[in-house]
Amino acid sequence: MGQKEFKITNMNSPLSLSTYPDHARPRVLLVDDSPQVLQDLRLLLELRGEMEIIAEAVNGQKAVRLAADLAPDVVVMDLEMPVMNGYEATRQIKSRLPAPRVVILSVHAGPVELDRARAAGADRFVIKGARYEILLNAVLATDGSPYLFGP
């Protein structure tokens, strides 16, 4: 696997669904141990109607099981969770199903967390509280960057 680079990108470009065949909406699995965060994420990501939230998980173990059963296009993953953390869940999902993109969404975004997420196989990394467009671009993969980091 090649080295991925961290890149702060300009998020002023319009969003597009060109990443998906026939402009199909990506199927998204949300993973966070906070019910409030899951509810807010669902509302936020469904706002524009460009993606379908297919399931939610409250820990990494459930995320791995749901990913295997549902084969999502994208997994939006928290890092710190009970039962199984997001690093291990990402590693297991990517080793079993390399096709889904894993977007880490976490308040923990120091160099150690970024390196661990990349080593686990994460495709994108977004800090909780980032602008809406940053999260959308990460989930829809519209900006073309291999690894996304945004405040």
PyMOL commands that place a pseudoatom at each C-alpha (Angstrom):
pseudoatom trace, name=CA, resn=MET, resi=1, chain=A, elem=C, hetatm=0, pos=[0.000, 0.000, 0.000]
pseudoatom trace, name=CA, resn=GLY, resi=2, chain=A, elem=C, hetatm=0, pos=[1.421, 3.412, -0.982]
pseudoatom trace, name=CA, resn=GLN, resi=3, chain=A, elem=C, hetatm=0, pos=[2.062, 6.213, 1.448]
pseudoatom trace, name=CA, resn=LYS, resi=4, chain=A, elem=C, hetatm=0, pos=[-0.926, 8.558, 1.814]
pseudoatom trace, name=CA, resn=GLU, resi=5, chain=A, elem=C, hetatm=0, pos=[-0.360, 12.260, 2.303]
pseudoatom trace, name=CA, resn=PHE, resi=6, chain=A, elem=C, hetatm=0, pos=[-2.260, 14.642, 4.538]
pseudoatom trace, name=CA, resn=LYS, resi=7, chain=A, elem=C, hetatm=0, pos=[-3.607, 17.607, 2.691]
pseudoatom trace, name=CA, resn=ILE, resi=8, chain=A, elem=C, hetatm=0, pos=[-5.655, 20.631, 3.665]
pseudoatom trace, name=CA, resn=THR, resi=9, chain=A, elem=C, hetatm=0, pos=[-7.887, 21.280, 0.691]
pseudoatom trace, name=CA, resn=ASN, resi=10, chain=A, elem=C, hetatm=0, pos=[-10.025, 24.111, -0.617]
pseudoatom trace, name=CA, resn=MET, resi=11, chain=A, elem=C, hetatm=0, pos=[-13.631, 23.132, 0.007]
pseudoatom trace, name=CA, resn=ASN, resi=12, chain=A, elem=C, hetatm=0, pos=[-15.239, 25.889, -2.073]
pseudoatom trace, name=CA, resn=SER, resi=13, chain=A, elem=C, hetatm=0, pos=[-15.757, 23.649, -5.089]
pseudoatom trace, name=CA, resn=PRO, resi=14, chain=A, elem=C, hetatm=0, pos=[-19.291, 22.440, -5.874]
pseudoatom trace, name=CA, resn=LEU, resi=15, chain=A, elem=C, hetatm=0, pos=[-20.217, 18.909, -4.827]
pseudoatom trace, name=CA, resn=SER, resi=16, chain=A, elem=C, hetatm=0, pos=[-20.847, 16.257, -7.428]
pseudoatom trace, name=CA, resn=LEU, resi=17, chain=A, elem=C, hetatm=0, pos=[-21.791, 12.598, -7.503]
pseudoatom trace, name=CA, resn=SER, resi=18, chain=A, elem=C, hetatm=0, pos=[-19.423, 11.730, -10.337]
pseudoatom trace, name=CA, resn=THR, resi=19, chain=A, elem=C, hetatm=0, pos=[-17.566, 9.230, -8.124]
pseudoatom trace, name=CA, resn=TYR, resi=20, chain=A, elem=C, hetatm=0, pos=[-20.507, 6.825, -8.210]
pseudoatom trace, name=CA, resn=PRO, resi=21, chain=A, elem=C, hetatm=0, pos=[-21.629, 4.871, -11.271]
pseudoatom trace, name=CA, resn=ASP, resi=22, chain=A, elem=C, hetatm=0, pos=[-24.778, 6.177, -12.927]
pseudoatom trace, name=CA, resn=HIS, resi=23, chain=A, elem=C, hetatm=0, pos=[-24.935, 8.919, -10.276]
pseudoatom trace, name=CA, resn=ALA, resi=24, chain=A, elem=C, hetatm=0, pos=[-26.274, 6.434, -7.715]
pseudoatom trace, name=CA, resn=ARG, resi=25, chain=A, elem=C, hetatm=0, pos=[-26.413, 7.715, -4.163]
pseudoatom trace, name=CA, resn=PRO, resi=26, chain=A, elem=C, hetatm=0, pos=[-23.672, 6.249, -1.945]
pseudoatom trace, name=CA, resn=ARG, resi=27, chain=A, elem=C, hetatm=0, pos=[-24.871, 3.939, 0.826]
pseudoatom trace, name=CA, resn=VAL, resi=28, chain=A, elem=C, hetatm=0, pos=[-23.460, 5.075, 4.180]
pseudoatom trace, name=CA, resn=LEU, resi=29, chain=A, elem=C, hetatm=0, pos=[-22.966, 3.313, 7.521]
pseudoatom trace, name=CA, resn=LEU, resi=30, chain=A, elem=C, hetatm=0, pos=[-22.650, 5.692, 10.509]
pseudoatom trace, name=CA, resn=VAL, resi=31, chain=A, elem=C, hetatm=0, pos=[-20.612, 4.584, 13.543]
pseudoatom trace, name=CA, resn=ASP, resi=32, chain=A, elem=C, hetatm=0, pos=[-20.471, 6.513, 16.838]
pseudoatom trace, name=CA, resn=ASP, resi=33, chain=A, elem=C, hetatm=0, pos=[-21.140, 5.599, 20.449]
pseudoatom trace, name=CA, resn=SER, resi=34, chain=A, elem=C, hetatm=0, pos=[-23.207, 8.755, 21.057]
pseudoatom trace, name=CA, resn=PRO, resi=35, chain=A, elem=C, hetatm=0, pos=[-26.893, 8.496, 20.069]
pseudoatom trace, name=CA, resn=GLN, resi=36, chain=A, elem=C, hetatm=0, pos=[-27.020, 12.287, 19.746]
pseudoatom trace, name=CA, resn=VAL, resi=37, chain=A, elem=C, hetatm=0, pos=[-24.059, 12.346, 17.361]
pseudoatom trace, name=CA, resn=LEU, resi=38, chain=A, elem=C, hetatm=0, pos=[-25.632, 9.577, 15.273]
pseudoatom trace, name=CA, resn=GLN, resi=39, chain=A, elem=C, hetatm=0, pos=[-28.908, 11.495, 15.084]
pseudoatom trace, name=CA, resn=ASP, resi=40, chain=A, elem=C, hetatm=0, pos=[-27.149, 14.754, 14.165]
pseudoatom trace, name=CA, resn=LEU, resi=41, chain=A, elem=C, hetatm=0, pos=[-24.974, 13.022, 11.546]
pseudoatom trace, name=CA, resn=ARG, resi=42, chain=A, elem=C, hetatm=0, pos=[-27.982, 11.342, 9.965]
pseudoatom trace, name=CA, resn=LEU, resi=43, chain=A, elem=C, hetatm=0, pos=[-29.850, 14.648, 9.708]
pseudoatom trace, name=CA, resn=LEU, resi=44, chain=A, elem=C, hetatm=0, pos=[-26.805, 16.519, 8.431]
pseudoatom trace, name=CA, resn=LEU, resi=45, chain=A, elem=C, hetatm=0, pos=[-25.807, 13.977, 5.800]
pseudoatom trace, name=CA, resn=GLU, resi=46, chain=A, elem=C, hetatm=0, pos=[-29.347, 13.338, 4.563]
pseudoatom trace, name=CA, resn=LEU, resi=47, chain=A, elem=C, hetatm=0, pos=[-30.008, 17.076, 4.253]
pseudoatom trace, name=CA, resn=ARG, resi=48, chain=A, elem=C, hetatm=0, pos=[-29.066, 17.297, 0.565]
pseudoatom trace, name=CA, resn=GLY, resi=49, chain=A, elem=C, hetatm=0, pos=[-30.413, 13.902, -0.447]
pseudoatom trace, name=CA, resn=GLU, resi=50, chain=A, elem=C, hetatm=0, pos=[-27.112, 12.884, -2.045]
pseudoatom trace, name=CA, resn=MET, resi=51, chain=A, elem=C, hetatm=0, pos=[-26.567, 9.776, 0.045]
pseudoatom trace, name=CA, resn=GLU, resi=52, chain=A, elem=C, hetatm=0, pos=[-28.540, 7.027, 1.740]
pseudoatom trace, name=CA, resn=ILE, resi=53, chain=A, elem=C, hetatm=0, pos=[-27.885, 6.220, 5.412]
pseudoatom trace, name=CA, resn=ILE, resi=54, chain=A, elem=C, hetatm=0, pos=[-28.374, 2.452, 5.525]
pseudoatom trace, name=CA, resn=ALA, resi=55, chain=A, elem=C, hetatm=0, pos=[-27.516, 1.724, 9.168]
pseudoatom trace, name=CA, resn=GLU, resi=56, chain=A, elem=C, hetatm=0, pos=[-26.001, 2.993, 12.401]
pseudoatom trace, name=CA, resn=ALA, resi=57, chain=A, elem=C, hetatm=0, pos=[-23.683, 1.271, 14.874]
pseudoatom trace, name=CA, resn=VAL, resi=58, chain=A, elem=C, hetatm=0, pos=[-22.753, 2.264, 18.434]
pseudoatom trace, name=CA, resn=ASN, resi=59, chain=A, elem=C, hetatm=0, pos=[-19.429, 0.407, 18.540]
pseudoatom trace, name=CA, resn=GLY, resi=60, chain=A, elem=C, hetatm=0, pos=[-16.791, -0.986, 16.238]
pseudoatom trace, name=CA, resn=GLN, resi=61, chain=A, elem=C, hetatm=0, pos=[-17.825, -4.607, 16.645]
pseudoatom trace, name=CA, resn=LYS, resi=62, chain=A, elem=C, hetatm=0, pos=[-21.348, -3.854, 15.443]
pseudoatom trace, name=CA, resn=ALA, resi=63, chain=A, elem=C, hetatm=0, pos=[-19.904, -1.746, 12.610]
pseudoatom trace, name=CA, resn=VAL, resi=64, chain=A, elem=C, hetatm=0, pos=[-17.798, -4.657, 11.350]
pseudoatom trace, name=CA, resn=ARG, resi=65, chain=A, elem=C, hetatm=0, pos=[-20.831, -6.951, 11.401]
pseudoatom trace, name=CA, resn=LEU, resi=66, chain=A, elem=C, hetatm=0, pos=[-23.084, -4.408, 9.639]
pseudoatom trace, name=CA, resn=ALA, resi=67, chain=A, elem=C, hetatm=0, pos=[-20.435, -3.639, 7.027]
pseudoatom trace, name=CA, resn=ALA, resi=68, chain=A, elem=C, hetatm=0, pos=[-20.125, -7.350, 6.221]
pseudoatom trace, name=CA, resn=ASP, resi=69, chain=A, elem=C, hetatm=0, pos=[-23.911, -7.752, 5.998]
pseudoatom trace, name=CA, resn=LEU, resi=70, chain=A, elem=C, hetatm=0, pos=[-24.764, -4.540, 4.122]
pseudoatom trace, name=CA, resn=ALA, resi=71, chain=A, elem=C, hetatm=0, pos=[-21.632, -3.735, 2.049]
pseudoatom trace, name=CA, resn=PRO, resi=72, chain=A, elem=C, hetatm=0, pos=[-21.858, 0.065, 2.347]
pseudoatom trace, name=CA, resn=ASP, resi=73, chain=A, elem=C, hetatm=0, pos=[-20.027, 2.379, -0.037]
pseudoatom trace, name=CA, resn=VAL, resi=74, chain=A, elem=C, hetatm=0, pos=[-18.839, 4.567, 2.846]
pseudoatom trace, name=CA, resn=VAL, resi=75, chain=A, elem=C, hetatm=0, pos=[-18.392, 4.078, 6.596]
pseudoatom trace, name=CA, resn=VAL, resi=76, chain=A, elem=C, hetatm=0, pos=[-18.267, 7.230, 8.744]
pseudoatom trace, name=CA, resn=MET, resi=77, chain=A, elem=C, hetatm=0, pos=[-16.348, 6.051, 11.821]
pseudoatom trace, name=CA, resn=ASP, resi=78, chain=A, elem=C, hetatm=0, pos=[-15.677, 7.520, 15.264]
pseudoatom trace, name=CA, resn=LEU, resi=79, chain=A, elem=C, hetatm=0, pos=[-12.388, 6.468, 16.879]
pseudoatom trace, name=CA, resn=GLU, resi=80, chain=A, elem=C, hetatm=0, pos=[-13.096, 6.222, 20.604]
pseudoatom trace, name=CA, resn=MET, resi=81, chain=A, elem=C, hetatm=0, pos=[-15.898, 3.719, 21.309]
pseudoatom trace, name=CA, resn=PRO, resi=82, chain=A, elem=C, hetatm=0, pos=[-16.579, 0.869, 23.706]
pseudoatom trace, name=CA, resn=VAL, resi=83, chain=A, elem=C, hetatm=0, pos=[-16.307, -2.838, 22.794]
pseudoatom trace, name=CA, resn=MET, resi=84, chain=A, elem=C, hetatm=0, pos=[-14.097, -2.163, 19.731]
pseudoatom trace, name=CA, resn=ASN, resi=85, chain=A, elem=C, hetatm=0, pos=[-12.526, 1.181, 18.845]
pseudoatom trace, name=CA, resn=GLY, resi=86, chain=A, elem=C, hetatm=0, pos=[-12.632, 2.783, 15.408]
pseudoatom trace, name=CA, resn=TYR, resi=87, chain=A, elem=C, hetatm=0, pos=[-9.035, 1.905, 14.559]
pseudoatom trace, name=CA, resn=GLU, resi=88, chain=A, elem=C, hetatm=0, pos=[-9.623, -1.834, 14.947]
pseudoatom trace, name=CA, resn=ALA, resi=89, chain=A, elem=C, hetatm=0, pos=[-13.046, -1.663, 13.284]
pseudoatom trace, name=CA, resn=THR, resi=90, chain=A, elem=C, hetatm=0, pos=[-11.521, 0.180, 10.325]
pseudoatom trace, name=CA, resn=ARG, resi=91, chain=A, elem=C, hetatm=0, pos=[-8.715, -2.381, 10.059]
pseudoatom trace, name=CA, resn=GLN, resi=92, chain=A, elem=C, hetatm=0, pos=[-11.196, -5.280, 10.090]
pseudoatom trace, name=CA, resn=ILE, resi=93, chain=A, elem=C, hetatm=0, pos=[-13.600, -3.669, 7.631]
pseudoatom trace, name=CA, resn=LYS, resi=94, chain=A, elem=C, hetatm=0, pos=[-10.808, -2.812, 5.181]
pseudoatom trace, name=CA, resn=SER, resi=95, chain=A, elem=C, hetatm=0, pos=[-9.263, -6.285, 5.437]
pseudoatom trace, name=CA, resn=ARG, resi=96, chain=A, elem=C, hetatm=0, pos=[-12.578, -8.010, 4.752]
pseudoatom trace, name=CA, resn=LEU, resi=97, chain=A, elem=C, hetatm=0, pos=[-14.154, -5.510, 2.365]
pseudoatom trace, name=CA, resn=PRO, resi=98, chain=A, elem=C, hetatm=0, pos=[-11.588, -3.262, 0.704]
pseudoatom trace, name=CA, resn=ALA, resi=99, chain=A, elem=C, hetatm=0, pos=[-14.219, -1.463, -1.418]
pseudoatom trace, name=CA, resn=PRO, resi=100, chain=A, elem=C, hetatm=0, pos=[-15.933, 0.715, 1.242]
pseudoatom trace, name=CA, resn=ARG, resi=101, chain=A, elem=C, hetatm=0, pos=[-14.250, 4.032, 1.950]
pseudoatom trace, name=CA, resn=VAL, resi=102, chain=A, elem=C, hetatm=0, pos=[-13.786, 4.690, 5.654]
pseudoatom trace, name=CA, resn=VAL, resi=103, chain=A, elem=C, hetatm=0, pos=[-14.087, 8.311, 6.731]
pseudoatom trace, name=CA, resn=ILE, resi=104, chain=A, elem=C, hetatm=0, pos=[-12.871, 8.902, 10.276]
pseudoatom trace, name=CA, resn=LEU, resi=105, chain=A, elem=C, hetatm=0, pos=[-14.847, 11.589, 12.091]
pseudoatom trace, name=CA, resn=SER, resi=106, chain=A, elem=C, hetatm=0, pos=[-13.270, 12.322, 15.460]
pseudoatom trace, name=CA, resn=VAL, resi=107, chain=A, elem=C, hetatm=0, pos=[-12.463, 15.018, 18.003]
pseudoatom trace, name=CA, resn=HIS, resi=108, chain=A, elem=C, hetatm=0, pos=[-9.083, 13.322, 18.455]
pseudoatom trace, name=CA, resn=ALA, resi=109, chain=A, elem=C, hetatm=0, pos=[-6.958, 14.563, 15.578]
pseudoatom trace, name=CA, resn=GLY, resi=110, chain=A, elem=C, hetatm=0, pos=[-3.375, 14.785, 16.711]
pseudoatom trace, name=CA, resn=PRO, resi=111, chain=A, elem=C, hetatm=0, pos=[-0.480, 13.292, 14.747]
pseudoatom trace, name=CA, resn=VAL, resi=112, chain=A, elem=C, hetatm=0, pos=[-0.760, 9.978, 16.627]
pseudoatom trace, name=CA, resn=GLU, resi=113, chain=A, elem=C, hetatm=0, pos=[-4.465, 9.581, 15.814]
pseudoatom trace, name=CA, resn=LEU, resi=114, chain=A, elem=C, hetatm=0, pos=[-3.922, 10.547, 12.186]
pseudoatom trace, name=CA, resn=ASP, resi=115, chain=A, elem=C, hetatm=0, pos=[-1.078, 8.057, 11.789]
pseudoatom trace, name=CA, resn=ARG, resi=116, chain=A, elem=C, hetatm=0, pos=[-3.035, 5.271, 13.516]
pseudoatom trace, name=CA, resn=ALA, resi=117, chain=A, elem=C, hetatm=0, pos=[-6.099, 5.928, 11.351]
pseudoatom trace, name=CA, resn=ARG, resi=118, chain=A, elem=C, hetatm=0, pos=[-4.011, 5.863, 8.186]
pseudoatom trace, name=CA, resn=ALA, resi=119, chain=A, elem=C, hetatm=0, pos=[-2.273, 2.647, 9.303]
pseudoatom trace, name=CA, resn=ALA, resi=120, chain=A, elem=C, hetatm=0, pos=[-5.684, 1.052, 9.955]
pseudoatom trace, name=CA, resn=GLY, resi=121, chain=A, elem=C, hetatm=0, pos=[-6.665, 1.789, 6.355]
pseudoatom trace, name=CA, resn=ALA, resi=122, chain=A, elem=C, hetatm=0, pos=[-8.839, 4.898, 6.704]
pseudoatom trace, name=CA, resn=ASP, resi=123, chain=A, elem=C, hetatm=0, pos=[-9.390, 6.765, 3.467]
pseudoatom trace, name=CA, resn=ARG, resi=124, chain=A, elem=C, hetatm=0, pos=[-10.324, 10.141, 4.916]
pseudoatom trace, name=CA, resn=PHE, resi=125, chain=A, elem=C, hetatm=0, pos=[-10.070, 11.958, 8.267]
pseudoatom trace, name=CA, resn=VAL, resi=126, chain=A, elem=C, hetatm=0, pos=[-12.349, 14.804, 9.314]
pseudoatom trace, name=CA, resn=ILE, resi=127, chain=A, elem=C, hetatm=0, pos=[-12.345, 16.587, 12.660]
pseudoatom trace, name=CA, resn=LYS, resi=128, chain=A, elem=C, hetatm=0, pos=[-15.722, 16.730, 14.417]
pseudoatom trace, name=CA, resn=GLY, resi=129, chain=A, elem=C, hetatm=0, pos=[-16.961, 20.264, 14.122]
pseudoatom trace, name=CA, resn=ALA, resi=130, chain=A, elem=C, hetatm=0, pos=[-15.514, 20.747, 10.623]
pseudoatom trace, name=CA, resn=ARG, resi=131, chain=A, elem=C, hetatm=0, pos=[-17.589, 22.683, 8.122]
pseudoatom trace, name=CA, resn=TYR, resi=132, chain=A, elem=C, hetatm=0, pos=[-20.473, 20.777, 6.570]
pseudoatom trace, name=CA, resn=GLU, resi=133, chain=A, elem=C, hetatm=0, pos=[-18.851, 20.912, 3.122]
pseudoatom trace, name=CA, resn=ILE, resi=134, chain=A, elem=C, hetatm=0, pos=[-15.690, 19.234, 4.404]
pseudoatom trace, name=CA, resn=LEU, resi=135, chain=A, elem=C, hetatm=0, pos=[-17.638, 16.266, 5.737]
pseudoatom trace, name=CA, resn=LEU, resi=136, chain=A, elem=C, hetatm=0, pos=[-19.749, 16.041, 2.575]
pseudoatom trace, name=CA, resn=ASN, resi=137, chain=A, elem=C, hetatm=0, pos=[-16.681, 16.133, 0.342]
pseudoatom trace, name=CA, resn=ALA, resi=138, chain=A, elem=C, hetatm=0, pos=[-15.035, 13.424, 2.446]
pseudoatom trace, name=CA, resn=VAL, resi=139, chain=A, elem=C, hetatm=0, pos=[-18.084, 11.150, 2.261]
pseudoatom trace, name=CA, resn=LEU, resi=140, chain=A, elem=C, hetatm=0, pos=[-18.771, 11.815, -1.427]
pseudoatom trace, name=CA, resn=ALA, resi=141, chain=A, elem=C, hetatm=0, pos=[-15.031, 11.822, -2.345]
pseudoatom trace, name=CA, resn=THR, resi=142, chain=A, elem=C, hetatm=0, pos=[-15.496, 14.823, -4.594]
pseudoatom trace, name=CA, resn=ASP, resi=143, chain=A, elem=C, hetatm=0, pos=[-12.265, 16.687, -3.948]
pseudoatom trace, name=CA, resn=GLY, resi=144, chain=A, elem=C, hetatm=0, pos=[-9.859, 14.068, -5.301]
pseudoatom trace, name=CA, resn=SER, resi=145, chain=A, elem=C, hetatm=0, pos=[-7.472, 14.159, -2.345]
pseudoatom trace, name=CA, resn=PRO, resi=146, chain=A, elem=C, hetatm=0, pos=[-6.281, 10.779, -1.074]
pseudoatom trace, name=CA, resn=TYR, resi=147, chain=A, elem=C, hetatm=0, pos=[-6.488, 11.769, 2.590]
pseudoatom trace, name=CA, resn=LEU, resi=148, chain=A, elem=C, hetatm=0, pos=[-8.497, 14.707, 3.889]
pseudoatom trace, name=CA, resn=PHE, resi=149, chain=A, elem=C, hetatm=0, pos=[-7.813, 16.711, 7.024]
pseudoatom trace, name=CA, resn=GLY, resi=150, chain=A, elem=C, hetatm=0, pos=[-9.951, 19.703, 7.944]
pseudoatom trace, name=CA, resn=PRO, resi=151, chain=A, elem=C, hetatm=0, pos=[-10.661, 21.929, 10.940]
for i in range(1, 151): cmd.bond("trace and resi %d" % i, "trace and resi %d" % (i + 1))
show_as sticks, trace
zoom trace
